Amino acid sequence: MAEILIENISKSFGDHTVLKDLSLTVRDGECFTLIGPSGCGKTVLLRIMAGFETLDAGRMSIGSEVVADAQSGTALPPEQRSLGVVFQDYAVWPHMTVRQNVGYPLKIARRDPAEAAALVQKSIDDVNLTGMEDRLPSQLSGGQQQRVALARALVAQPSLLLLDEPLNNLDANLREEMRFEIKALQKNLGVTILYVTHDQEIALAISDRMALLDEQGAIRQVGTPEELFSAPADEFVFSFLGMSNFLRVQVQGGRASLEGCPFPLEPQAGFAGEVRVGFRPSDVELSRDGEGLRATVRRASFLGAFTDYQLDVCGQHVRTAVDTHEALARNLLLAEGDACVLNLRNAHWFS
């Protein structure tokens, strides 16, 4: 079992508080992502879990074992926590072959040579490096080196795998390829993964559940990617996940208006006065005329598969995009300065 239980932990460096009274549960066998802006404390939390940092307050358990407890002074060293760690820097030894790199943790642990050889080959096979066992890192691509780091972290068959921005040094195509491979590994091996990133695309793609931290190190929402994206707890969550638009509107008597013009959506219950309406570019329905909010195209960028538009709506800016085929079919290839009409399929209301 590799359920992680984090109870009211705090961590400061000097006068700077990074984490304060934070609690979190990661279920056994799930891929859980910590996401948030740079400096929010997610890497510090991972380092505490790995045993590289100590707690100021609180306690942490992996499975049934308490690995850190500030009150009792418990702090198991990393090698006793049954976990593997992969950092942004692959940290593969340049003078060692793939087989030697992957097998190094077992060599240090003085495992039986025959058993170690079998485990090394299994880890190499699991990350799709079969046939490359005798290559040096200089003979591998960046993605292949990252697979070596993953295999090395998995070779001792840990119950928990900690990943700290492991794909940052890869180009866009390799990042996409590797994120699918990490998810496949998690499913095939049943290992619990705690993944730290600021990349919302990766977090949404691989997570079973995720926690979004703010700049103060506080958790703003925990849930599935679909829950955080479609039902954000607050404006911070909505803004962080995906491109967002906001319009300031007035709500009075249960009706919303923008600069005196009727707003195309009814306000959610309980909102009054000036509120902010948040919506995604994909929530925008664009037309040349008809009912809706009047807008003017301020920028039109043809990007092949779609055209990206920046619109001026009563002095406020809105981003949207129209599929090229739809634009051609509906006469929506607009130019800078063109007038158009905007409606919304969906929106979130924030006070």
Secondary structure in CASP SS format (residue, H / E / C, confidence):
PFRMAT SS
TARGET T0000
AUTHOR 0000-0000-0000
METHOD secondary structure of the structure
MODEL  1
M C 1.00
A C 1.00
E C 1.00
I E 1.00
L E 1.00
I E 1.00
E E 1.00
N E 1.00
I E 1.00
S E 1.00
K E 1.00
S E 1.00
F E 1.00
G C 1.00
D C 1.00
H E 1.00
T E 1.00
V E 1.00
L E 1.00
K E 1.00
D E 1.00
L E 1.00
S E 1.00
L E 1.00
T E 1.00
V E 1.00
R C 1.00
D C 1.00
G C 1.00
E C 1.00
C E 1.00
F E 1.00
T E 1.00
L E 1.00
I E 1.00
G C 1.00
P C 1.00
S C 1.00
G C 1.00
C C 1.00
G C 1.00
K H 1.00
T H 1.00
V H 1.00
L H 1.00
L H 1.00
R H 1.00
I H 1.00
M H 1.00
A H 1.00
G C 1.00
F C 1.00
E C 1.00
T C 1.00
L C 1.00
D C 1.00
A E 1.00
G E 1.00
R E 1.00
M E 1.00
S E 1.00
I E 1.00
G C 1.00
S C 1.00
E E 1.00
V E 1.00
V E 1.00
A E 1.00
D E 1.00
A C 1.00
Q C 1.00
S C 1.00
G C 1.00
T E 1.00
A E 1.00
L C 1.00
P C 1.00
P H 1.00
E H 1.00
Q H 1.00
R C 1.00
S C 1.00
L E 1.00
G E 1.00
V E 1.00
V E 1.00
F C 1.00
Q C 1.00
D C 1.00
Y C 1.00
A C 1.00
V C 1.00
W C 1.00
P C 1.00
H C 1.00
M C 1.00
T C 1.00
V H 1.00
R H 1.00
Q H 1.00
N H 1.00
V H 1.00
G H 1.00
Y H 1.00
P H 1.00
L H 1.00
K H 1.00
I H 1.00
A C 1.00
R C 1.00
R C 1.00
D C 1.00
P H 1.00
A H 1.00
E H 1.00
A H 1.00
A H 1.00
A H 1.00
L H 1.00
V H 1.00
Q H 1.00
K H 1.00
S H 1.00
I H 1.00
D H 1.00
D H 1.00
V C 1.00
N C 1.00
L C 1.00
T C 1.00
G C 1.00
M C 1.00
E C 1.00
D C 1.00
R C 1.00
L C 1.00
P H 1.00
S H 1.00
Q H 1.00
L C 1.00
S C 1.00
G H 1.00
G H 1.00
Q H 1.00
Q H 1.00
Q H 1.00
R H 1.00
V H 1.00
A H 1.00
L H 1.00
A H 1.00
R H 1.00
A H 1.00
L H 1.00
V C 1.00
A C 1.00
Q C 1.00
P C 1.00
S C 1.00
L E 1.00
L E 1.00
L E 1.00
L E 1.00
D E 1.00
E C 1.00
P C 1.00
L C 1.00
N C 1.00
N C 1.00
L C 1.00
D C 1.00
A H 1.00
N H 1.00
L H 1.00
R H 1.00
E H 1.00
E H 1.00
M H 1.00
R H 1.00
F H 1.00
E H 1.00
I H 1.00
K H 1.00
A H 1.00
L H 1.00
Q H 1.00
K H 1.00
N H 1.00
L H 1.00
G C 1.00
V C 1.00
T E 1.00
I E 1.00
L E 1.00
Y E 1.00
V E 1.00
T E 1.00
H C 1.00
D C 1.00
Q H 1.00
E H 1.00
I H 1.00
A H 1.00
L H 1.00
A H 1.00
I H 1.00
S C 1.00
D C 1.00
R E 1.00
M E 1.00
A E 1.00
L E 1.00
L E 1.00
D C 1.00
E C 1.00
Q C 1.00
G C 1.00
A C 1.00
I E 1.00
R E 1.00
Q E 1.00
V E 1.00
G E 1.00
T C 1.00
P H 1.00
E H 1.00
E H 1.00
L H 1.00
F H 1.00
S H 1.00
A C 1.00
P C 1.00
A C 1.00
D C 1.00
E H 1.00
F H 1.00
V H 1.00
F H 1.00
S H 1.00
F H 1.00
L C 1.00
G C 1.00
M C 1.00
S C 1.00
N E 1.00
F E 1.00
L E 1.00
R E 1.00
V E 1.00
Q E 1.00
V E 1.00
Q E 1.00
G C 1.00
G C 1.00
R E 1.00
A E 1.00
S E 1.00
L E 1.00
E C 1.00
G C 1.00
C E 1.00
P E 1.00
F C 1.00
P C 1.00
L C 1.00
E C 1.00
P C 1.00
Q C 1.00
A C 1.00
G C 1.00
F C 1.00
A C 1.00
G E 1.00
E E 1.00
V E 1.00
R E 1.00
V E 1.00
G E 1.00
F E 1.00
R C 1.00
P H 1.00
S H 1.00
D H 1.00
V E 1.00
E E 1.00
L E 1.00
S E 1.00
R C 1.00
D C 1.00
G C 1.00
E C 1.00
G C 1.00
L E 1.00
R E 1.00
A E 1.00
T E 1.00
V E 1.00
R E 1.00
R E 1.00
A E 1.00
S E 1.00
F E 1.00
L C 1.00
G C 1.00
A C 1.00
F E 1.00
T E 1.00
D E 1.00
Y E 1.00
Q E 1.00
L E 1.00
D E 1.00
V E 1.00
C C 1.00
G C 1.00
Q E 1.00
H E 1.00
V E 1.00
R E 1.00
T E 1.00
A E 1.00
V E 1.00
D E 1.00
T H 1.00
H H 1.00
E H 1.00
A H 1.00
L H 1.00
A H 1.00
R C 1.00
N C 1.00
L C 1.00
L C 1.00
L C 1.00
A C 1.00
E C 1.00
G C 1.00
D C 1.00
A E 1.00
C E 1.00
V E 1.00
L E 1.00
N E 1.00
L E 1.00
R C 1.00
N C 1.00
A C 1.00
H E 1.00
W E 1.00
F E 1.00
S C 1.00
END
